[in-house]
């Protein structure tokens, strides 16, 4: 018999949208967080079923961030000609990310739906979806006994067929973030050194109608991924993600030339529990 949980914490997330004449910068996927009694925080990044604003068919997420102090997200299109799509999720300058070894994740999941229920006892138990395709997600496998199929939870240093290994980049800039101070973020699918530092920069700026970034991971409508942060009880935490809308069928608000996949929009979101999640102007 599958247990049913009701959230004891209502996830808080911020969403913003900026529209330009050439393309759409908006939020269609969302970030939500759930906190366990131990302090463990589950960040759910999900792409609701249905049309993606701007005409994209999938998301390519290139930066993910979690910080005990503050996380900033931004996104916009049209900084110069030809138009540039720009988006970033990162810790504020001088702020640190959650330690790399304290972050784990699932792979990209495809549940029947994106209904989530959460039991905050111990290290937490998140159930995503309903039968027949539902997933039990626990930082500690002992908290997931019985019920739905357990989704594997692995270090963010792990690479699988859907999600590349993560790394830390401490000096990231984006046109949408303004200024000259670099910010810290987790990149994915980049070359890295033995200390898990990125040897390149995650994609934050790319021409509109360009090919999809090679770094990051893809979410399609109806899919989700969960990042889990081990932080002390009562410690504030802010999380965020940012990426690009990818057009596959040649029909989008950006009116890109047909015949290939193309960047047509930017998307971003943040969530927080006692910390600061900021949209950059």
N, C-alpha and C positions, 0 to 999 in steps of 0.2 A: 504494500500500500504506500503510495507516495504522499509524504507529509506536505501540508500546505502552510506556508508562512506568510505573515503580513509584515511589511516593513515597519520598524519602530523609528526609523529616521526617514524623513521625506527628502529625497535627493534635491539638491539645489544646483541649478545650472543657469548660466547666463547665455543668451543668444542675441546676436546682433546681425544686422543686414545692411549692406551698402550697395547701392545699385548705380551703375554707370551706364552711359548710352551704348557702350559697346558690348557689355557682358554683365553677368549677374554675380555678385559676391554675397553669399547668403549662408545660412545654416540649414541643412536638411538632415544631417546626422547630428546626434546629440551625445553629450557626455553626462553621465549620472554617477554619483558615488554613494556607497553604502558602507557604514562603519561598524566593525565588530567590537565586542566587549574588550578584546585584547588591544584595541587600537588599530588593528589591521583594516586597511581601506581598499575597497573594490571599486575600480573605475571601469564602468561599462561604456564603451563607444559603440553605438549602434546606428544602423542606417535603416530607417523605417521603409516598409514596402511602399511602392508607388513611384510617381514621377519625381525626379530630382530637379529642383529649380535650375533654370538655365539650359536645360536640354541634355544634361549629362546622363549617362547610364551607370556610372560607378564613381567611387571616390578613390583617390590615391593619397593616402595619409603619409606625410613625410616627417613630421615632428610631433613628438609626444613629450609632455613635461609633468613632473610632480615636484612640488617644493613645499617645505615647511613654512615658508614665509609668504611668497606671492608668485603667481603665474600670470603672465600677460599673453593675450592672443590678439591677432590682427589679421585682416585680409582686405584686399582691394584690387581693383583692376584699372589700368589706364594711366600709368605714371608718365609715359612717354609714347612716342610713335616709333615703331609699332607698339601697341599696348602690351604692358607687362602685367601678368598675374602674380600677386605677391601675397604670401600668407605665412604665419609663424606662430608657434606655441612654445614659450620658453620661460625660464625663471627670470625675474627682474635682475638687472645688473647688480652685482655684488651679492646676490642671493644664490644659495646652493640648491642643486637638485637633491632629491632623496638619494641616499647612497645607492650606487649601481647594484650592489649585491643584495639590497633590500627590496628589489623589484622583481616580480615574476609576472607571467602572463599565460593566457591560453593561446591557442591558434585562432584563426578566423572560424567562427561557428555559424551554422545555418540551422537554427531552431525552427520549429513550426511557426512560431510568432515571437515577438520580442517582449512578452509579458515577463516581468521579473518579480520574484519574491525572495525575501532575505531573512535569515535567522541570525541575529547578532551574537548568539552565544559563542563563547570561546573565541576561536579565530574566524568565525563566520561561515555561513553556508548560503550561497547564492544559487537559486534555481532559475534558469532562463528558458522560457518557452513552455509550451504545453504538449501533451502527448499528440502524436507519436514521437516527435523529435524534440526532446527536452534535455537539458544538460544540468548536472550538478557540478558546481564549481566551488572548491574549497582550497584555501592555502594549506591547511592540514588535512590530508586525506582521511584521517580518523573522524573528521567532522562530517564526512559525506557518506556514511554507511547507509545502504539501502536507497531505494527511490530511483531517480533517473540515472542514465549513464553518466559516469564521471568524466568531465573534460580534463585532459592532462594539463597540469600547471607546471611550467618550466621556467628556468632562469631566462631573463631577457637577452642573455648572451647566446641563447640557443637559436639555431636556424632550422626552419622547417620548410616544406614546399610552398607555404602560403605567406610566411612572415620571415624576413631576414633577421639576422642577429643585430641587437642594438649596440650602440656605442654612445659615448659622451662627447659632445662638441661644446666647448665652453666659450666660443667667440663667434656666435652666429648673428648675422645682420640680415635685415629684410627691408625692402623699400617701405613696406607698410608700417614698420616699427619706428622709423625715423631715428635721428641721432646717429652717433658714431660709437656708442658703447655696445659691445657684444653681449649677447645673452647666452645662457646655458640651456641645452636641450638634449633629448635623446634622439639621435638619428637611427635609422634602421636600414639594413641592407647595404651599408657602406664598408669599405675596408677599415680595419681597426688594428691597433697594436695590442700587445699582450696585457696591457692595463685597461683595455676596453675604451681607449680614447679613439675617436674617429680620426682617420687619416685624410678625410675629405669633408666637405661641407654638405649638409642635407639641402635638398632643393627647397628654397624659399621664394625665389624669383624665377620666372620663366616666361618667355613670350606667349601671349595668347595665341592659340592654335598650334603651339608646338607639340611635339610628341610627348606622351606621358613621361614623367620622371622615372628613371631606372631604380632609384632608391625608394624606400617606403614600402607600404603594403596596400593591397586593394580590398575595399569593402563594397559589396554590391547590395542593393536594397534587400532588406530582410536578413542581413548578416550582422554579426557583432563580434567584438573581441573584448576581453577583460584583462586589465592590468591590475596587479595586486601590490600594494605598498605596505611594508612592515614598518610602522612608525609607533612611537610610544603612545599609550593611552592619554587622551585629552590634548594631544599635540595637534595644533592646527595643520591642515593640509589643503593645498590647492592643486588642481590638475587641469590639464588642457591638451588639446590636439589641434592640428591644422593640416590641411591638404588641398587637393585640387579636384574639381569635377572633370571627369573624362568623358568625352563624347565618342560613341562608337559607330553611330549610324549616319553621321554627316548632317544631322538636323539639330541645330542649337541656336540660342540667342546670339552667339558670337559669329555665326555665319562663316565658319571655317571652310576651306576647300574640302570637298568630299574625297573619300578614298582612303583615309587613314584615321587612326585614333588621335584625338587632339585635346589639349587643355582648353576648357571653355569657361571655367568659373573657379572661385576659391571658396573654401568652407572651413569653419573653425568653431570651437565651442570650449567652454571651461566650466568647472564645477568646484565647489569649495565647501570645507567644513571647518569653520572657525578661522579661516585664513582669508587671503585676498585673491580674487580672480578678476583681472582687469582687462578691459578692452582698450587697446591703444588707438588713439585717434590719428 
